[in-house]
């Protein structure tokens, strides 16, 4: 299926400059080179251009725009100050988000949304690299300028990162948020900052699994949760609560467990059997 932008935008085609011989990457940029900025449902083309520029400023060479809108490439050249030539820019429809994130070893959301007991682990942006997987590609999700990441988008993340801002005016410009995250990915004094942050940070909630490489591709886990929720709805379980809330709690538990493909298949079988028995019982009544 092609994206509606496919006739206007060079989707999945790296810029010409990316085909040129690339010099050795300094060690401070190694995390940035493994990272992709993913913009979910951006509203303003000027912000997309500014994010391109900010990403390139700090060594990030790949960016994906998740949107059903059509964006004018010439305008992006202008708003990115032509930095678009230095980044692999891709566009994908909103319905392809899960498939788009499938190759990534770690998926980090950026948010200031109020947390609850089922939210993913979170940490401050300071000393960011200490919380990242040491192997594989990493995706950083940034939400819509007005609404941020949706609940469904946050559910795809193994952890979230926050940027400490004033409570008096907490929201940031999208490109500024990307610039701060990108800087932390490439800052030269990381070791010193990480040690200081570890001593001072009393708010982050990080478990070891949030920094591990995902053992199962995202589409596998998401397919399981859909099957599990369908089974719970059929069984009308849990009583007095919604199946959706149960799945939120289950996500929180299984994210920490970091299941592999075979383990998700085992769990899927259990919920399919639950649905079958529930249907059989209901048919006998």
C-alpha positions in Angstrom: 0.0 0.0 0.0 1.4 3.4 -0.9 1.2 6.4 1.2 -1.1 9.2 -0.1 2.0 11.5 -0.2 3.8 9.1 -2.6 3.2 11.2 -5.7 4.5 14.4 -4.1 7.2 13.3 -1.7 10.3 11.1 -2.2 9.2 8.6 0.3 11.8 6.1 1.5 14.4 7.6 -0.9 17.5 8.9 0.9 18.8 12.3 -0.3 21.6 12.3 -2.9 24.1 13.4 -0.3 23.5 10.3 1.7 24.9 8.2 -1.2 28.2 10.0 -0.9 31.1 8.5 1.0 30.6 9.3 4.7 33.6 10.0 7.0 34.2 8.1 10.2 31.6 9.0 12.8 33.1 10.5 16.0 32.2 8.3 19.0 30.0 11.0 20.6 27.6 10.6 17.7 27.3 6.8 17.8 24.0 6.9 19.7 22.6 9.7 17.4 23.5 7.6 14.3 21.5 4.7 15.8 18.5 6.9 16.5 15.5 7.9 14.4 13.2 10.9 15.1 9.6 9.9 14.6 7.0 12.7 14.4 3.5 11.4 15.1 0.8 13.5 13.4 2.6 16.9 13.2 0.4 19.8 12.3 2.7 22.5 11.0 5.2 22.1 8.1 7.4 24.8 9.7 7.9 22.6 12.7 8.8 19.6 10.5 11.4 21.7 8.7 12.8 23.0 12.0 13.0 19.4 13.4 14.9 18.3 10.3 17.4 21.1 11.0 17.7 20.3 14.7 18.2 16.6 14.0 21.0 17.2 11.6 22.6 19.7 13.9 23.3 16.9 16.4 24.2 14.0 14.1 20.8 12.3 13.6 20.5 11.1 10.0 17.1 9.5 9.9 13.6 10.9 10.4 10.1 9.5 9.8 6.9 11.6 9.6 3.7 9.6 10.5 0.9 11.6 8.9 -1.9 11.3 6.4 -1.3 14.9 5.2 0.6 15.8 2.1 3.7 17.9 2.7 5.4 20.0 0.1 9.0 19.1 -0.3 10.1 22.5 -1.6 8.6 24.1 1.6 10.5 21.6 3.7 13.7 22.6 1.9 13.0 26.2 2.9 12.0 25.6 6.5 14.9 23.2 7.2 17.4 25.6 5.7 18.1 22.9 3.2 19.2 20.5 5.9 16.8 18.0 4.3 19.6 17.1 1.9 21.5 15.6 4.9 18.8 13.3 6.3 17.0 10.2 5.3 13.4 11.5 5.4 10.5 9.1 5.1 6.8 9.5 5.3 4.3 6.8 6.4 0.5 6.9 6.9 -0.8 6.9 10.4 -2.2 3.4 10.0 1.4 2.1 9.4 2.8 3.2 12.8 3.2 -0.2 14.3 4.7 -1.7 11.1 7.1 1.3 10.8 8.4 0.8 14.3 8.8 -3.0 13.9 12.6 -2.9 13.1 13.5 -0.9 16.2 15.2 -2.4 19.2 14.0 0.3 21.6 11.1 2.7 21.3 11.2 5.8 23.6 8.3 8.2 23.9 8.6 11.9 24.8 5.8 13.2 27.0 4.8 15.4 30.0 1.4 13.6 30.2 0.3 12.7 33.8 1.4 9.2 34.7 -0.6 6.4 36.3 0.4 3.1 37.8 0.4 1.4 34.4 2.5 4.0 32.5 5.9 2.9 31.1 9.1 3.6 33.0 10.3 7.2 32.6 13.4 9.2 33.1 14.7 12.7 32.6 16.4 13.7 29.4 19.6 14.5 31.2 22.1 11.7 30.9 19.8 10.1 28.3 22.3 7.7 26.8 22.6 5.8 30.1 19.1 4.5 29.6 19.4 3.4 26.0 20.0 -0.1 24.6 23.6 -0.6 23.6 22.7 -2.4 20.4 20.1 -2.0 17.6 18.2 1.0 16.3 16.3 3.4 18.6 13.1 5.3 17.8 12.2 8.5 19.6 8.5 9.4 19.3 7.4 13.0 19.4 3.7 13.8 19.4 1.4 16.4 17.8 2.3 20.0 18.7 -1.0 20.6 20.5 -1.9 17.2 22.0 1.4 15.3 22.3 1.5 11.6 22.0 -1.8 9.8 22.2 -2.5 7.0 24.7 -2.2 4.5 21.9 1.1 5.8 20.8 2.5 5.8 24.3 1.4 2.2 24.6 4.0 1.3 22.0 6.8 2.7 24.0 9.0 0.7 26.4 9.9 3.8 28.3 9.3 7.6 28.1 11.6 10.6 28.5 10.7 13.9 30.0 12.3 17.4 29.6 12.2 19.3 32.9 10.5 22.6 32.2 8.9 25.3 34.4 5.4 24.4 35.7 4.5 28.0 35.0 4.7 27.2 31.2 5.6 23.6 30.6 4.9 23.0 26.9 7.8 23.4 24.4 8.1 24.0 20.7 8.4 20.7 18.9 11.7 21.4 17.3 13.1 22.7 20.6 12.2 19.4 22.3 13.8 17.4 19.5 17.0 19.6 19.7 17.3 18.9 23.5 16.9 15.1 23.0 19.3 15.1 20.1 21.9 17.1 22.0 21.8 14.6 24.9 22.4 11.8 22.3 25.6 13.5 21.2 26.9 15.6 24.1 30.7 15.2 24.6 30.6 15.3 28.4 28.1 12.4 28.8 30.0 10.4 31.4 30.3 13.3 33.8 26.7 14.3 33.4 25.4 10.8 33.8 27.1 10.4 37.1 25.8 13.7 38.4 22.3 13.0 37.2 22.3 9.6 38.9 23.1 11.3 42.3 20.5 14.1 41.8 17.6 12.4 40.1 15.0 11.2 42.5 12.0 11.2 40.2 12.9 8.8 37.4 11.4 5.3 37.4 13.7 3.0 35.4 13.7 -0.7 35.4 16.4 -2.7 33.7 14.1 -4.1 31.0 13.3 -0.6 29.8 16.9 -0.2 28.7 17.1 -3.6 27.0 16.6 -4.4 23.3 13.1 -5.6 22.5 13.1 -9.4 22.2 10.0 -9.5 20.1 9.1 -7.2 17.2 6.4 -4.6 18.0 3.7 -6.1 15.7 4.0 -9.4 17.6 3.2 -7.8 21.0 0.5 -5.6 19.6 -1.2 -8.5 17.9 -1.2 -10.4 21.2 -2.7 -7.5 23.1 -5.5 -7.2 20.6 -6.3 -10.9 20.8 -6.1 -10.8 24.6 -8.5 -7.8 24.8 -10.9 -9.5 22.4 -10.9 -12.6 24.6 -11.5 -10.6 27.8 -14.4 -8.8 26.2 -15.9 -12.1 25.2 -15.5 -13.6 28.7 -16.8 -10.3 30.2 -13.8 -10.2 32.4 -12.8 -8.7 34.8 -16.2 -8.1 36.4 -16.8 -4.4 37.2 -13.9 -3.3 35.1 -13.1 -2.8 31.4 -11.0 -5.2 29.4 -9.0 -2.1 28.2 -7.9 -1.3 31.8 -6.9 -4.9 32.4 -4.8 -4.8 29.2 -3.1 -1.6 30.4 -2.0 -3.4 33.6 -0.9 -6.4 31.6 1.2 -4.2 29.3 2.9 -2.7 32.3 3.8 -6.2 33.6 4.9 -7.7 30.3 6.9 -4.7 29.2 9.1 -5.3 32.3 9.3 -9.0 31.4 10.4 -8.2 27.8 8.9 -11.4 26.3 10.3 -13.0 23.1 8.3 -14.1 20.1 7.8 -17.7 21.4 6.6 -16.4 24.8 4.0 -14.1 23.2 2.8 -17.1 21.1 2.4 -19.1 24.3 0.4 -16.3 25.9 -1.7 -15.8 22.7 -2.7 -19.5 22.9 -3.9 -19.1 26.4 -6.2 -16.2 25.6 -7.5 -17.8 22.4 -8.5 -20.8 24.5 -10.1 -18.5 27.0 -12.2 -17.0 24.2 -13.2 -20.4 22.9 -14.3 -21.7 26.3 -16.2 -18.5 26.9 -18.1 -18.7 23.6 -18.8 -22.4 24.3 -20.2 -21.6 27.7 -22.3 -18.8 26.4 -23.8 -21.0 23.6 -24.8 -23.6 26.2 -26.7 -21.1 28.3 
